[in-house]
Amino acid sequence: MGISDLFHQSSSSVALLGALVVLLLVYLVSSSIFSSQEYGKEPRGPRPLPVLGNLLQLDLKRPYNTLLELSKKYGSVFTVYFGPKKVVVLAGYKTVKEALVNYAEEFGDRDPMQIAHDSTQGNGVIWSNGDSWKEMRRFALTNLRDFGMGKKACEDKIIEECDYLIEVFKKFKGEAFDTTQPIHYAVSNIICSIVYGSRFEYDDPVFTSLVDRTNRNNQLLGTPSVQMYNMFPWVGKWFAGRKEFQKLFAANRKQNKQLFSRLKETLNPQMSRGFVDAFLVRKQNLEESGITNSHFHNENLTITVMNLFAAGTDTTATTLRWGLLLMAKYPKIQDQVQEELSRVIGSRQVQVEDRKNLPFTDAVIHETQRLANIAPMALPHKTSQDVVFQGHFIKKGTTVYPLLTSVLYDESEWERPHTFYPAHFLDKDGKFVKRDAFMPFSAGRRICPGESLARMELFVFFTTFLQHFHFSPAPGVSEDELDLTPRVGFTLSPSSHKLCAVSCI
């Protein structure tokens, strides 16, 4: 082979290599353009630091306030890093609704916090995903309805519990008292009657310890100590908040298992007393059929019951406490509620069917839920698949926070978002009107399964309270001095306070 042949061969090799490089560049550019057009860019946000993420910018006591401020700068879909964990935040009514309702499947998974995962291990109905979640949620909804949720039988239980609670209020004889425990015990008894098949006395140590420990854990979940553990579990396991949470959770788990044992001893498959009985019967039937790998196992029973107990107590009881605090702070509104109740109902017991004839009272309850903003960040969601949302590409498995506080306080949806203003729910003729941006129970696949029960409880308890008592601040405290700043916690409850309940009857 001559020199000229070698030259021609090397030239063609260079040409071929050059052509391949050009083709590769064309492919990369075109695929990049295609990718950016098809998927869009990931949501922008504040620049994170290595490992710490945006931790130094976050108010760990009230992270929802930080996220609300960031949404004003970065828009309704943005990225923030809780330590090393990437989170996409959804803000504003239109964006949150579109994600949770129109993209219900894509945004429908749950992302359990580290401390919740440690305790539940993927069981139960709140923090679970996949087939186990579907099975437990379906079973829970069916049995909550079977045992009274949304029915007259449940209304009767609430009315009966009102009678017990009214007697407790009367014992204070108009002197100032903390409403926390009495209201939590009364509300908890409703879910207890559905789950366990019976209510408890307010001085039953098993019952009171279950409620008090659950309340304390709800508070701990919102503390900086536990949030630091969720972000940095490898260093945060020594934090006091985590240790206390797990100790209380273990005690409640043990106490529930003791209750289940007693119920199992007297179980009658032909006559279930409540959710626990129904679960035990289903489990027994599956085992007798030779099915041993079902989702109806002891851990799912324990965690689901603990989920229902916590969810069925905290948010409703806390909302009622906010309602009474707001009545004491705004006595003119309290007078209007009591005037409407006196005119429409008189002294007889309020029934759920009376709601349509009590528009102002109904508006006050709704406005309490809106302003109280009990679950400002909802529970964290997770994308079940890659999704393009409002031009943003969000990867499968990304943690998503639907910022409910931005919905309930959305300035484009509410005339006076930061004020207690029952007229938000009234038309010019004083008739009750629904508002699309009223979303305290969240929306979509993960909407609160106990919404109908909570609505019934809020109405019956609140109206019965206002029929029997006039609520005012403790002596020496003016209405203006009543503090509406919420206590630090996973759900937002009122700061410590006392009220006077003076009998009207």
C-alpha positions in Angstrom: 0.0 0.0 0.0 1.5 3.4 -1.1 1.6 6.6 0.8 -1.2 8.1 -1.3 -3.4 5.1 -0.4 -2.7 5.6 3.3 -3.4 9.3 3.0 -6.8 8.7 1.3 -7.7 6.0 4.0 -6.9 8.3 6.9 -8.8 11.2 5.2 -11.9 9.1 4.8 -11.6 8.0 8.5 -11.3 11.6 9.6 -14.4 12.4 7.4 -16.3 9.5 8.8 -15.4 10.5 12.4 -16.3 14.1 11.6 -19.7 13.0 10.2 -20.3 11.0 13.3 -19.5 13.9 15.6 -21.9 16.2 13.6 -24.6 13.6 13.7 -24.1 13.2 17.5 -24.3 16.9 18.0 -27.4 17.1 15.9 -28.9 14.3 18.0 -28.0 15.9 21.3 -29.3 19.4 20.2 -32.5 18.0 18.8 -33.2 15.7 21.7 -32.5 18.6 24.1 -35.0 20.7 22.3 -37.5 17.9 22.1 -36.9 17.2 25.8 -37.4 20.8 26.8 -40.5 21.1 24.7 -42.0 17.8 25.9 -41.0 17.9 29.5 -40.5 21.6 30.3 -38.1 22.8 32.9 -38.1 21.7 36.5 -39.7 24.2 38.9 -37.2 26.9 40.0 -36.7 28.0 43.6 -34.2 29.5 46.0 -30.6 28.3 45.5 -29.9 25.4 48.0 -26.7 24.9 49.9 -25.0 21.5 49.8 -26.5 19.1 52.4 -28.4 21.9 54.2 -30.5 22.8 51.2 -32.7 25.9 52.0 -32.7 25.1 55.8 -31.2 28.5 56.7 -34.1 30.2 55.0 -36.9 28.2 56.6 -38.8 29.0 59.8 -38.9 25.5 61.2 -41.6 26.5 63.8 -43.9 27.8 61.0 -42.5 26.5 57.7 -45.8 27.2 55.9 -45.2 31.0 56.4 -41.8 30.7 54.7 -43.3 28.7 51.8 -46.0 31.3 51.4 -43.5 34.1 51.1 -41.4 32.1 48.7 -44.4 31.5 46.4 -44.7 35.3 46.0 -41.2 35.3 44.5 -41.1 32.0 42.6 -44.7 31.5 41.6 -47.3 28.8 42.3 -45.1 25.9 41.5 -41.6 26.0 42.9 -38.8 23.9 44.4 -37.3 24.1 47.9 -34.9 21.8 49.7 -35.7 20.6 53.2 -32.1 19.7 54.0 -31.0 17.3 51.2 -34.7 16.5 50.3 -36.1 18.1 47.2 -39.7 19.3 47.6 -42.0 20.8 45.0 -44.5 23.3 46.6 -47.9 24.0 45.0 -49.5 27.3 46.0 -52.8 29.1 45.4 -56.3 27.7 44.9 -56.1 27.1 41.1 -52.8 25.3 41.2 -53.6 23.1 44.2 -57.0 22.1 42.8 -55.6 21.4 39.3 -52.9 19.2 40.8 -55.0 17.3 43.3 -58.2 16.9 41.2 -57.2 17.1 37.5 -53.9 15.2 38.1 -55.2 13.1 41.0 -53.3 10.0 39.9 -50.0 11.7 39.3 -50.0 13.6 42.6 -51.9 10.9 44.5 -49.1 9.0 46.4 -48.1 9.8 50.0 -44.6 10.6 51.1 -44.3 9.5 54.7 -42.1 11.7 56.9 -39.1 9.7 58.3 -40.6 9.5 61.8 -44.0 8.4 60.5 -42.3 5.7 58.4 -40.3 4.5 61.4 -43.6 4.0 63.3 -46.0 2.7 60.7 -43.7 0.8 58.2 -46.1 1.4 55.3 -49.2 0.2 57.2 -52.4 2.0 58.0 -54.4 4.4 55.9 -52.6 7.8 56.3 -49.0 7.2 55.4 -49.3 4.1 53.1 -49.3 3.7 49.3 -50.2 1.0 46.7 -52.5 -1.9 47.2 -52.3 -1.8 51.0 -53.5 1.8 51.1 -56.3 1.2 48.5 -57.5 -1.8 50.5 -57.4 -0.1 53.9 -59.0 3.1 52.7 -61.8 1.2 50.9 -62.4 -0.9 54.0 -62.2 2.1 56.4 -64.7 4.2 54.3 -67.1 1.3 54.0 -67.1 0.5 57.7 -67.1 4.2 58.9 -70.4 4.5 56.9 -71.7 1.1 58.1 -71.1 2.2 61.7 -72.8 5.5 61.4 -70.7 8.1 59.6 -73.1 10.5 57.9 -76.2 8.7 59.2 -78.9 9.5 61.8 -77.3 7.0 64.2 -74.1 9.0 64.2 -76.0 12.2 64.8 -77.6 10.6 67.8 -74.2 9.7 69.2 -73.0 13.3 68.7 -76.0 14.7 70.5 -75.6 12.2 73.4 -71.9 13.3 73.7 -73.0 16.9 73.7 -75.1 16.2 76.8 -72.1 14.8 78.6 -69.8 17.7 77.6 -72.4 20.4 78.5 -72.4 18.9 82.0 -68.7 19.2 82.2 -68.9 22.9 81.1 -71.5 23.6 83.7 -69.3 22.3 86.5 -67.0 25.3 86.1 -70.0 27.6 87.0 -68.9 30.4 84.7 -65.3 30.4 85.9 -62.4 30.4 83.4 -61.2 27.0 82.2 -59.0 25.4 79.5 -61.3 23.8 76.8 -58.6 21.5 75.4 -59.2 18.2 77.3 -63.0 18.3 77.6 -63.5 19.0 73.9 -60.9 16.5 72.8 -62.4 13.8 75.0 -65.9 14.4 73.7 -64.9 14.5 70.0 -62.7 11.4 70.5 -65.6 9.5 71.9 -67.4 9.8 68.5 -64.6 8.0 66.6 -64.2 5.6 69.6 -67.9 4.5 69.3 -67.4 3.9 65.6 -64.0 2.1 65.9 -64.2 0.2 69.2 -68.0 0.1 69.4 -68.4 2.1 72.6 -67.6 5.4 74.2 -65.5 6.0 77.3 -66.0 8.0 80.5 -64.0 11.2 80.6 -62.1 9.9 83.7 -61.2 6.5 82.2 -57.4 6.4 82.5 -57.0 4.2 79.4 -59.0 6.6 77.3 -57.6 9.9 78.6 -54.0 8.6 78.2 -54.7 7.6 74.6 -56.1 11.0 73.8 -53.4 13.0 75.7 -50.6 11.0 74.1 -52.0 11.5 70.6 -52.4 15.2 71.2 -48.8 15.5 72.4 -47.5 13.6 69.4 -49.4 15.9 67.0 -47.7 18.8 68.7 -44.2 17.1 68.5 -44.6 16.4 64.7 -44.4 20.2 64.1 -41.4 20.9 66.3 -38.0 21.9 64.9 -36.5 18.9 66.7 -38.6 16.3 64.8 -38.4 18.2 61.5 -34.6 18.1 61.8 -34.8 14.3 62.4 -37.0 14.0 59.3 -34.4 15.8 57.2 -31.2 14.3 58.8 -32.2 10.9 60.3 -28.6 9.8 60.5 -27.7 12.6 63.0 -31.2 13.4 64.3 -31.9 10.1 66.0 -30.6 11.4 69.3 -33.0 14.4 69.3 -35.3 14.5 72.3 -38.5 15.1 70.2 -38.0 11.9 68.2 -37.4 9.9 71.4 -40.5 11.3 73.1 -42.7 10.7 70.0 -41.6 7.1 69.6 -42.1 6.4 73.3 -45.7 7.8 73.2 -46.5 6.0 69.9 -45.3 2.7 71.4 -47.5 3.2 74.5 -50.5 3.9 72.3 -49.8 0.9 70.2 -49.6 -1.4 73.3 -52.8 0.0 74.7 -54.6 -0.5 71.4 -53.5 -4.1 71.3 -54.9 -4.7 74.8 -58.2 -3.2 73.7 -58.2 -5.5 70.6 -57.6 -8.5 72.8 -60.6 -7.7 74.9 -62.8 -7.2 71.9 -61.6 -10.4 70.3 -62.6 -12.4 73.5 -66.2 -11.3 73.0 -66.3 -11.2 69.2 -69.5 -12.2 67.6 -69.1 -12.5 63.8 -72.8 -12.1 63.3 -72.9 -8.7 65.1 -69.9 -6.4 64.7 -69.8 -3.6 67.2 -67.4 -1.4 65.3 -64.5 -1.1 62.9 -62.2 -3.4 65.0 -64.8 -6.2 65.1 -65.4 -5.9 61.3 -61.6 -6.1 60.6 -61.1 -9.1 62.9 -64.0 -10.9 61.2 -62.6 -10.2 57.7 -59.1 -11.4 58.8 -60.6 -14.5 60.3 -62.7 -15.3 57.1 -59.6 -14.8 54.9 -57.5 -17.1 57.1 -60.2 -19.8 57.1 -60.2 -19.6 53.3 -56.5 -20.3 53.3 -55.5 -16.8 52.3 -52.5 -15.8 54.5 -50.9 -13.0 52.5 -53.7 -10.5 52.6 -53.5 -6.9 53.8 -55.8 -7.8 56.7 -53.1 -8.4 59.3 -52.5 -7.3 62.9 -50.1 -4.4 62.0 -52.6 -2.9 59.5 -55.3 -3.1 62.1 -53.2 -1.4 64.8 -51.9 1.4 62.6 -55.2 2.0 60.8 -57.1 2.3 64.1 -54.4 4.7 65.5 -54.7 6.7 62.3 -58.5 6.9 62.6 -58.3 7.8 66.3 -55.8 10.6 65.7 -57.4 12.0 62.6 -60.9 11.6 64.1 -60.0 13.6 67.2 -57.4 16.3 66.6 -58.7 18.4 63.6 -62.4 18.5 64.7 -61.6 19.2 68.3 -59.1 21.8 67.4 -61.5 23.5 65.0 -64.2 23.6 67.8 -61.7 25.2 70.2 -60.9 27.9 67.5 -64.7 28.4 67.1 -65.2 29.2 70.8 -62.1 31.4 71.0 -63.3 33.4 68.0 -66.8 33.7 69.6 -65.2 35.1 72.8 -63.0 37.5 70.7 -65.9 38.7 68.5 -68.9 38.9 70.9 -71.1 40.7 68.3 -70.8 37.7 65.9 -71.5 35.4 68.8 -74.6 37.4 69.6 -75.7 37.1 65.9 -75.3 33.3 66.0 -77.3 33.0 69.3 -80.0 35.3 67.9 -80.4 33.1 64.8 -80.4 29.9 66.9 -83.0 31.3 69.3 -85.2 32.5 66.5 -85.0 29.4 64.3 -84.5 26.6 66.8 -85.5 27.9 70.2 -84.6 25.6 73.1 -85.0 22.3 71.3 -82.0 20.2 70.3 -80.4 21.2 67.0 -80.5 18.6 64.2 -78.3 18.3 61.2 -81.2 19.0 58.9 -81.5 22.5 60.6 -78.3 23.6 58.9 -80.1 24.9 55.8 -82.2 27.2 58.0 -79.2 28.6 59.9 -77.1 30.3 57.1 -75.3 32.7 59.4 -74.3 30.0 61.9 -73.2 27.8 59.0 -71.1 30.7 57.6 -69.4 31.2 61.0 -68.5 27.5 61.2 -67.0 27.6 57.6 -65.2 30.8 58.3 -63.7 29.3 61.5 -62.4 26.4 59.4 -61.0 28.7 56.8 -59.3 31.1 59.2 -58.1 28.4 61.6 -56.1 26.8 58.7 -55.7 23.6 60.8 -53.5 21.8 58.2 -51.5 24.6 56.5 -49.2 22.2 54.5 -51.6 19.2 54.2 -49.8 15.9 54.5 -46.9 15.5 52.0 -47.7 14.0 48.7 -45.4 12.2 46.2 -45.6 11.9 42.4 -46.5 8.4 41.3 -45.0 9.0 37.8 -43.2 11.6 35.8 -45.5 14.5 35.1 -45.5 17.8 33.2 -47.6 20.2 35.2 -48.1 23.9 34.2 -45.1 23.6 32.0 -42.9 22.2 34.7 -41.3 18.7 34.6 -41.6 16.9 37.9 -40.0 13.5 38.3 -41.6 10.4 39.6 -41.0 10.1 43.4 -40.8 13.8 44.0 -42.2 15.0 47.4 -45.0 17.5 46.9 -46.5 19.9 49.4 -50.0 21.2 48.5 -49.9 24.5 50.5 -53.4 24.6 51.8 -52.8 27.8 53.7 -52.2 29.5 50.3 -55.7 28.2 49.2 -57.6 29.3 52.4 -55.9 32.7 52.4 -55.7 33.1 48.6 -56.1 36.9 48.0 -57.6 36.3 44.6 -60.4 34.1 46.1 -61.2 35.8 49.4 -62.3 39.4 50.0 -60.6 39.6 53.4 -58.3 36.5 53.6 -56.6 37.4 56.9 -59.8 38.5 58.8 -62.6 36.6 60.5 -65.3 37.5 58.1 -68.3 35.1 57.9 -69.8 37.1 55.0 -67.3 35.2 52.8 -70.0 32.5 52.9 -73.1 34.7 52.5 -74.7 36.3 49.5 -76.3 39.8 49.6 -79.6 38.3 50.8 -77.9 36.5 53.8 -78.2 33.1 52.2 -75.3 30.6 52.6 -73.0 30.2 49.5 -70.4 27.6 48.9 -66.9 28.8 47.9 -64.7 26.7 45.6 -61.5 27.7 47.5 -62.9 26.3 50.7 -60.5 23.3 50.9 -59.7 22.5 54.6 -60.1 18.8 54.0 -57.7 18.8 51.0 -58.9 17.3 47.7 -58.5 14.5 45.2 -57.4 10.9 46.1 -56.1 11.8 49.5 -59.1 13.9 50.7 -59.9 13.4 54.3 -62.1 10.2 54.5 -63.9 11.5 57.6 -65.1 14.8 56.0 -68.8 14.1 56.4 -68.3 13.0 60.0 -66.3 16.1 60.8 -68.9 18.4 59.2 -71.7 16.8 61.2 -69.7 17.0 64.5 -68.7 20.7 63.9 -72.3 21.7 63.3 -73.9 19.8 66.1 -71.3 20.5 68.8 -70.9 24.2 67.9 -74.6 25.0 67.7 -75.3 23.1 71.0 -72.5 25.0 72.7 -73.9 28.3 71.6 -77.4 27.4 72.6 -76.3 26.7 76.2 -73.5 29.1 76.9 -72.1 32.6 76.2 -68.3 32.4 75.9 -66.1 35.2 77.1 -62.4 35.8 77.9 -61.0 35.0 81.4 -61.4 37.8 84.0 -58.8 40.5 83.4 -58.4 39.6 79.7 -60.1 41.8 77.1 -61.3 40.6 73.7 -58.5 42.4 72.0 -56.0 40.6 74.2 -57.1 37.1 73.1 -54.2 35.8 71.0 -55.0 34.1 67.7 -51.4 33.1 67.1 -51.5 29.3 66.7 -49.3 27.0 68.9 -46.4 25.3 67.2 -47.5 21.8 66.0 -48.2 19.6 63.1 -51.8 20.9 63.1 -52.4 24.5 64.2 -54.3 24.7 67.5 -54.9 27.9 69.6 -52.2 29.0 72.0 -52.9 28.2 75.6 -55.9 30.1 76.9 -58.9 29.9 79.2 -62.6 30.9 78.5 -65.6 31.4 80.7 -68.8 29.6 79.7 -71.8 31.3 81.3 -75.1 29.4 81.0 -77.7 31.0 78.8 -80.5 28.5 79.8 
